[in-house]
Amino acid sequence: MTPAGLLEWAPQEGGSEAIDELQMSFEASNPAQSALDWLNGRRPNVTIQGDAAFAADLHWVVENLRWDVQADLSRLFGPVAAEGLARAGRGAAAALRAAAHAAATLAAGANGSPSR
């Protein structure tokens, strides 16, 4: 990792065996719940183990990482189309968040209502 926080590939010297100095893992047993959590703005639980300094740097990257979707779309489709696609994506994400919230509210109401 560079001082600017960028990942830099460094080939192994003197052999092909890599040394595991850092491990990063996250819970993926329920991908649908993870996707709903992500849509609702909750970050996944990430476990980082290994070199403390590098783990702290990687933790900072995970906490501050933001994907500029519109910039990537602009490279593929041009700036005008990217703006429209990004706006449509934000609208779809907002609708999915609202639907997930409504479903969670209904599920909570169903669990708390008396059975007949």
Backbone as a printed PyTorch tensor [residue, N CA C, xyz], in Angstrom:
tensor([[[  0.8560,  -1.1590,   0.0000],
         [  0.0000,   0.0000,   0.0000],
         [  0.9060,   1.2260,   0.0000]],

        [[  0.5850,   2.1680,  -0.8570],
         [  1.3880,   3.3800,  -0.9550],
         [  0.9950,   4.3520,   0.1530]],

        [[  1.8110,   5.3600,   0.4370],
         [  1.4460,   6.3520,   1.4610],
         [  0.1380,   7.0830,   1.1460]],

        [[ -0.2490,   7.1160,  -0.1230],
         [ -1.5050,   7.7670,  -0.5090],
         [ -2.7080,   6.8600,  -0.3100]],

        [[ -2.4850,   5.6240,   0.1400],
         [ -3.5880,   4.6990,   0.3730],
         [ -3.9620,   3.8690,  -0.8290]],

        [[ -3.1200,   3.8540,  -1.8450],
         [ -3.3990,   3.0770,  -3.0450],
         [ -2.7520,   1.7100,  -2.9350]],

        [[ -3.3700,   0.7090,  -3.5350],
         [ -2.7750,  -0.6150,  -3.5590],
         [ -1.7790,  -0.6770,  -4.6990]],

        [[ -0.6380,  -1.2450,  -4.4170],
         [  0.4060,  -1.3420,  -5.4150],
         [  0.8740,  -2.7890,  -5.4880]],

        [[  0.9160,  -3.3430,  -6.6790],
         [  1.3430,  -4.7210,  -6.8510],
         [  2.8600,  -4.7950,  -6.7570]],

        [[  3.3260,  -5.7120,  -5.9310],
         [  4.7670,  -5.9120,  -5.7910],
         [  5.0410,  -7.3950,  -5.9770]],

        [[  5.7620,  -7.7690,  -7.0300],
         [  6.0310,  -9.1940,  -7.2580],
         [  6.8750,  -9.7760,  -6.1270]],

        [[  6.6500, -11.0700,  -5.8470],
         [  7.4090, -11.7700,  -4.8110],
         [  8.8520, -11.9360,  -5.2520]],

        [[  9.7610, -11.6990,  -4.3450],
         [ 11.1780, -11.8710,  -4.6530],
         [ 11.6550, -13.2000,  -4.0950]],

        [[ 12.4330, -13.9280,  -4.8850],
         [ 13.0740, -15.1390,  -4.3910],
         [ 12.1510, -16.3190,  -4.1890]],

        [[ 11.0880, -16.4310,  -4.9140],
         [ 10.2150, -17.5930,  -4.7820],
         [  8.7820, -17.2450,  -5.1230]],

        [[  7.9690, -18.2750,  -5.2360],
         [  6.5830, -18.0590,  -5.6230],
         [  5.6210, -18.1740,  -4.4520]],

        [[  6.1240, -18.5200,  -3.2520],
         [  5.2320, -18.6580,  -2.1140],
         [  4.9480, -17.2950,  -1.5070]],

        [[  3.6790, -16.9920,  -1.3430],
         [  3.2850, -15.7270,  -0.7320],
         [  3.1720, -15.9130,   0.7780]],

        [[  3.5160, -14.8890,   1.5120],
         [  3.4100, -14.9260,   2.9640],
         [  2.1190, -14.2190,   3.3390]],

        [[  1.2760, -14.9100,   4.1140],
         [  0.0210, -14.3180,   4.5570],
         [  0.2960, -13.3920,   5.7320]],

        [[  0.3760, -12.0890,   5.4660],
         [  0.6080, -11.1240,   6.5260],
         [ -0.6720, -10.4590,   6.9760]],

        [[ -1.7070, -10.5330,   6.1530],
         [ -2.9540,  -9.8780,   6.4790],
         [ -4.1080, -10.6830,   5.9020]],

        [[ -5.1390, -10.8540,   6.7070],
         [ -6.3410, -11.5480,   6.2410],
         [ -7.5340, -10.6320,   6.4640]],

        [[ -8.4010, -10.5790,   5.4510],
         [ -9.6100,  -9.7650,   5.5320],
         [-10.7880, -10.6520,   5.1830]],

        [[-11.8100, -10.6720,   6.0250],
         [-12.9750, -11.5100,   5.7540],
         [-14.2430, -10.7660,   6.1570]],

        [[-15.3510, -11.1960,   5.5760],
         [-16.6390, -10.6240,   5.9410],
         [-17.6970, -11.7120,   5.8600]],

        [[-18.7870, -11.4910,   6.5560],
         [-19.8830, -12.4550,   6.6390],
         [-20.6410, -12.4770,   5.3130]],

        [[-20.7320, -13.6530,   4.6890],
         [-21.4330, -13.7700,   3.4100],
         [-22.3830, -14.9630,   3.4080]],

        [[-22.8390, -15.3720,   4.5760],
         [-23.7240, -16.5270,   4.6320],
         [-25.1170, -16.2180,   4.0890]],

        [[-25.5310, -14.9360,   4.1370],
         [-26.8380, -14.5360,   3.6390],
         [-26.6610, -13.3470,   2.6860]],

        [[-26.3810, -13.6220,   1.4060],
         [-26.1270, -12.5250,   0.4630],
         [-27.3080, -11.5710,   0.3010]],

        [[-28.5320, -12.0870,   0.3880],
         [-29.6990, -11.2130,   0.2290],
         [-29.7680, -10.2000,   1.3700]],

        [[-29.5330, -10.6560,   2.5920],
         [-29.5410,  -9.7360,   3.7330],
         [-28.3950,  -8.7410,   3.6290]],

        [[-27.2490,  -9.2120,   3.1650],
         [-26.1040,  -8.3140,   2.9880],
         [-26.4300,  -7.2300,   1.9630]],

        [[-27.1150,  -7.6040,   0.8850],
         [-27.4980,  -6.6250,  -0.1390],
         [-28.4960,  -5.6120,   0.4240]],

        [[-29.4780,  -6.0820,   1.2070],
         [-30.4410,  -5.1590,   1.8180],
         [-29.7460,  -4.2230,   2.8000]],

        [[-28.8260,  -4.7720,   3.5840],
         [-28.0720,  -3.9300,   4.5160],
         [-27.2960,  -2.8660,   3.7560]],

        [[-26.6470,  -3.2620,   2.6530],
         [-25.8750,  -2.3180,   1.8560],
         [-26.7830,  -1.2340,   1.2870]],

        [[-27.9780,  -1.6250,   0.7820],
         [-28.9100,  -0.6400,   0.2370],
         [-29.3930,   0.3230,   1.3140]],

        [[-29.4530,  -0.1410,   2.5600],
         [-29.8880,   0.7120,   3.6630],
         [-28.7390,   1.4970,   4.2800]],

        [[-27.5580,   1.4130,   3.6720],
         [-26.4400,   2.2140,   4.1210],
         [-25.6160,   1.6140,   5.2410]],

        [[-25.8820,   0.3620,   5.5960],
         [-25.0840,  -0.2880,   6.6360],
         [-23.9160,  -1.0070,   5.9910]],

        [[-22.7370,  -0.8390,   6.5730],
         [-21.5370,  -1.5030,   6.0570],
         [-21.4980,  -2.9340,   6.5630]],

        [[-20.9200,  -3.8360,   5.7790],
         [-20.7790,  -5.2170,   6.2590],
         [-19.7450,  -5.2850,   7.3790]],

        [[-19.8870,  -6.2890,   8.2450],
         [-18.8800,  -6.5080,   9.2730],
         [-17.6480,  -7.0970,   8.6080]],

        [[-16.5480,  -6.3940,   8.7130],
         [-15.2930,  -6.8260,   8.1060],
         [-14.3100,  -7.1270,   9.2250]],

        [[-13.6930,  -8.2920,   9.1540],
         [-12.6780,  -8.6850,  10.1120],
         [-11.3220,  -8.6100,   9.4380]],

        [[-10.4030,  -7.8700,  10.0490],
         [ -9.0610,  -7.7190,   9.5070],
         [ -8.0830,  -8.2200,  10.5620]],

        [[ -7.2320,  -9.1720,  10.1680],
         [ -6.2510,  -9.7400,  11.0920],
         [ -4.8790,  -9.7210,  10.4450]],

        [[ -3.8560,  -9.5270,  11.2550],
         [ -2.4880,  -9.5580,  10.7410],
         [ -1.7010,  -8.3570,  11.2000]],

        [[ -0.8310,  -7.8460,  10.3500],
         [  0.0130,  -6.7030,  10.6440],
         [ -0.8550,  -5.5220,  11.0770]],

        [[ -0.6330,  -5.0310,  12.3030],
         [ -1.5030,  -4.0080,  12.8840],
         [ -1.4990,  -2.7040,  12.0950]],

        [[ -0.3460,  -2.2500,  11.6660],
         [ -0.2760,  -0.9820,  10.9280],
         [ -0.9830,  -1.0950,   9.5830]],

        [[ -0.7290,  -2.1890,   8.8800],
         [ -1.3760,  -2.3800,   7.5870],
         [ -2.8820,  -2.5810,   7.7700]],

        [[ -3.2640,  -3.3080,   8.8330],
         [ -4.6890,  -3.5130,   9.1160],
         [ -5.3740,  -2.1800,   9.3920]],

        [[ -4.7180,  -1.2810,  10.1200],
         [ -5.2950,   0.0380,  10.3950],
         [ -5.4550,   0.8320,   9.1030]],

        [[ -4.4540,   0.7720,   8.2310],
         [ -4.5590,   1.4610,   6.9400],
         [ -5.6880,   0.8870,   6.0970]],

        [[ -5.7930,  -0.4340,   6.0640],
         [ -6.8480,  -1.0820,   5.2860],
         [ -8.2220,  -0.7800,   5.8700]],

        [[ -8.3150,  -0.7300,   7.1940],
         [ -9.5860,  -0.3870,   7.8390],
         [-10.0220,   1.0200,   7.4210]],

        [[ -9.0590,   1.9530,   7.3790],
         [ -9.3870,   3.3120,   6.9540],
         [ -9.9080,   3.3080,   5.5230]],

        [[ -9.2700,   2.5210,   4.6480],
         [ -9.7120,   2.4390,   3.2530],
         [-11.1360,   1.8860,   3.1830]],

        [[-11.4140,   0.8110,   3.9350],
         [-12.7540,   0.2090,   3.9160],
         [-13.7990,   1.1990,   4.4140]],

        [[-13.4880,   1.9510,   5.4600],
         [-14.4320,   2.9160,   6.0220],
         [-14.6810,   4.1050,   5.0990]],

        [[-13.7030,   4.4800,   4.2940],
         [-13.8100,   5.6910,   3.4880],
         [-13.9500,   5.4400,   1.9880]],

        [[-14.0730,   4.1980,   1.6000],
         [-14.1730,   3.8610,   0.1870],
         [-15.5500,   4.2360,  -0.3560]],

        [[-15.5620,   4.9850,  -1.4230],
         [-16.8090,   5.3550,  -2.1010],
         [-16.6090,   5.1140,  -3.5930]],

        [[-17.5910,   4.4660,  -4.2030],
         [-17.5120,   4.1760,  -5.6250],
         [-18.1840,   5.3060,  -6.3850]],

        [[-17.4750,   5.9360,  -7.2770],
         [-18.0410,   6.9860,  -8.1170],
         [-18.5950,   6.3240,  -9.3790]],

        [[-19.8220,   5.8440,  -9.2690],
         [-20.4600,   5.1040, -10.3500],
         [-20.6010,   5.9850, -11.5880]],

        [[-20.9660,   7.2300, -11.3750],
         [-21.1900,   8.1220, -12.5130],
         [-19.9030,   8.3250, -13.3210]],

        [[-18.7680,   8.4080, -12.6610],
         [-17.4980,   8.5770, -13.3810],
         [-17.2010,   7.3390, -14.2230]],

        [[-17.4500,   6.1530, -13.6760],
         [-17.2200,   4.9310, -14.4510],
         [-18.1840,   4.8210, -15.6160]],

        [[-19.4480,   5.1770, -15.3810],
         [-20.4230,   5.1590, -16.4760],
         [-20.0630,   6.1790, -17.5490]],

        [[-19.5250,   7.3120, -17.1350],
         [-19.1250,   8.3450, -18.0860],
         [-18.0370,   7.8440, -19.0310]],

        [[-17.1220,   7.0340, -18.5100],
         [-16.0700,   6.4740, -19.3560],
         [-16.6410,   5.5090, -20.3970]],

        [[-17.7170,   4.8180, -20.0140],
         [-18.3110,   3.8350, -20.9270],
         [-19.2990,   4.4470, -21.9080]],

        [[-20.1540,   5.3530, -21.4280],
         [-21.2690,   5.8390, -22.2350],
         [-21.2490,   7.3280, -22.5390]],

        [[-20.3130,   8.0650, -21.9550],
         [-20.2750,   9.5120, -22.1290],
         [-20.9580,  10.2050, -20.9680]],

        [[-20.6670,  11.4960, -20.7750],
         [-21.1710,  12.2010, -19.5970],
         [-22.6800,  12.4080, -19.5580]],

        [[-23.3080,  12.6360, -20.6980],
         [-24.7550,  12.8810, -20.7070],
         [-25.5180,  11.6080, -20.3430]],

        [[-25.1550,  10.5060, -20.9840],
         [-25.8200,   9.2370, -20.6720],
         [-25.5190,   8.8010, -19.2400]],

        [[-24.3000,   9.0510, -18.7770],
         [-23.9230,   8.6680, -17.4130],
         [-24.7700,   9.4100, -16.3920]],

        [[-25.0410,  10.6900, -16.6340],
         [-25.8770,  11.4680, -15.7090],
         [-27.2710,  10.8600, -15.6210]],

        [[-27.8530,  10.5210, -16.7620],
         [-29.1910,   9.9070, -16.7690],
         [-29.2050,   8.5430, -16.1030]],

        [[-28.2010,   7.7260, -16.4060],
         [-28.1220,   6.4040, -15.7850],
         [-27.9110,   6.5050, -14.2740]],

        [[-27.0680,   7.4370, -13.8510],
         [-26.8220,   7.6160, -12.4190],
         [-28.0870,   8.0940, -11.7130]],

        [[-28.8070,   9.0090, -12.3290],
         [-30.0600,   9.4940, -11.7440],
         [-31.0740,   8.3620, -11.6370]],

        [[-31.1770,   7.5520, -12.6940],
         [-32.0940,   6.4030, -12.6640],
         [-31.6600,   5.4010, -11.5960]],

        [[-30.3570,   5.1800, -11.4690],
         [-29.8560,   4.2640, -10.4450],
         [-30.1450,   4.7510,  -9.0350]],

        [[-29.9650,   6.0510,  -8.8020],
         [-30.2790,   6.6110,  -7.4730],
         [-31.7630,   6.4600,  -7.1730]],

        [[-32.6070,   6.6800,  -8.1890],
         [-34.0520,   6.5090,  -7.9910],
         [-34.4140,   5.0690,  -7.6880]],

        [[-33.7960,   4.1350,  -8.4240],
         [-34.0600,   2.7120,  -8.1820],
         [-33.5730,   2.3010,  -6.7980]],

        [[-32.4010,   2.8040,  -6.3890],
         [-31.8810,   2.4740,  -5.0590],
         [-32.7970,   3.0250,  -3.9760]],

        [[-33.3070,   4.2340,  -4.1710],
         [-34.2290,   4.8130,  -3.1900],
         [-35.5200,   4.0000,  -3.1110]],

        [[-36.0130,   3.5500,  -4.2590],
         [-37.2220,   2.7280,  -4.2640],
         [-36.9800,   1.3850,  -3.5680]],

        [[-35.8150,   0.7820,  -3.8100],
         [-35.4920,  -0.4820,  -3.1470],
         [-35.3400,  -0.2950,  -1.6390]],

        [[-34.7260,   0.8160,  -1.2240],
         [-34.6060,   1.0970,   0.2090],
         [-35.9790,   1.2390,   0.8370]],

        [[-36.8800,   1.9710,   0.1540],
         [-38.2360,   2.1580,   0.6740],
         [-38.9720,   0.8270,   0.7470]],

        [[-38.8120,  -0.0150,  -0.2830],
         [-39.4650,  -1.3250,  -0.2740],
         [-38.8980,  -2.2070,   0.8380]],

        [[-37.5820,  -2.1770,   1.0410],
         [-36.9710,  -2.9700,   2.1090],
         [-37.4470,  -2.4900,   3.4680]],

        [[-37.5580,  -1.1680,   3.6340],
         [-38.0420,  -0.6210,   4.9030],
         [-39.4980,  -1.0220,   5.1410]],

        [[-40.3170,  -0.9420,   4.0870],
         [-41.7200,  -1.3290,   4.2170],
         [-41.8520,  -2.8150,   4.5450]],

        [[-41.0430,  -3.6500,   3.8930],
         [-41.0850,  -5.0840,   4.1740],
         [-40.6420,  -5.3710,   5.6000]],

        [[-39.6260,  -4.6760,   6.0670],
         [-39.1710,  -4.8730,   7.4470],
         [-40.2390,  -4.4240,   8.4380]],

        [[-40.9200,  -3.3180,   8.1330],
         [-41.9830,  -2.8370,   9.0000],
         [-43.1530,  -3.8240,   9.0400]],

        [[-43.5190,  -4.3570,   7.8860],
         [-44.5840,  -5.3700,   7.8320],
         [-44.1970,  -6.6320,   8.5780]],

        [[-42.9630,  -7.0690,   8.4190],
         [-42.5040,  -8.2700,   9.1010],
         [-42.4970,  -8.0510,  10.6120]],

        [[-42.0790,  -6.8810,  11.0550],
         [-42.0700,  -6.5770,  12.4890],
         [-43.5050,  -6.5280,  13.0250]],

        [[-44.4180,  -5.9670,  12.2330],
         [-45.8210,  -5.9210,  12.6340],
         [-46.4480,  -7.3050,  12.6880]],

        [[-46.0760,  -8.1660,  11.7470],
         [-46.6130,  -9.5260,  11.7180],
         [-46.0890, -10.3370,  12.8950]],

        [[-44.8460, -10.1170,  13.2720],
         [-44.2700, -10.8420,  14.4010],
         [-44.8370, -10.3710,  15.7280]],

        [[-45.2520,  -9.1090,  15.8060],
         [-45.7630,  -8.5610,  17.0560],
         [-47.2690,  -8.6470,  17.1850]],

        [[-47.9780,  -9.0120,  16.1250],
         [-49.4350,  -9.0640,  16.1840],
         [-49.9020, -10.3660,  16.8290]],

        [[-51.0230, -10.3080,  17.5510],
         [-51.5330, -11.5370,  18.1840],
         [-52.0210, -12.5250,  17.1300]],

        [[-51.7680, -13.8060,  17.3730],
         [-52.2070, -14.8310,  16.4130],
         [-53.6540, -15.1950,  16.6880]],

        [[-54.3600, -15.6250,  15.6450],
         [-55.7840, -15.9540,  15.7660],
         [-55.9980, -17.4080,  15.6660]]])
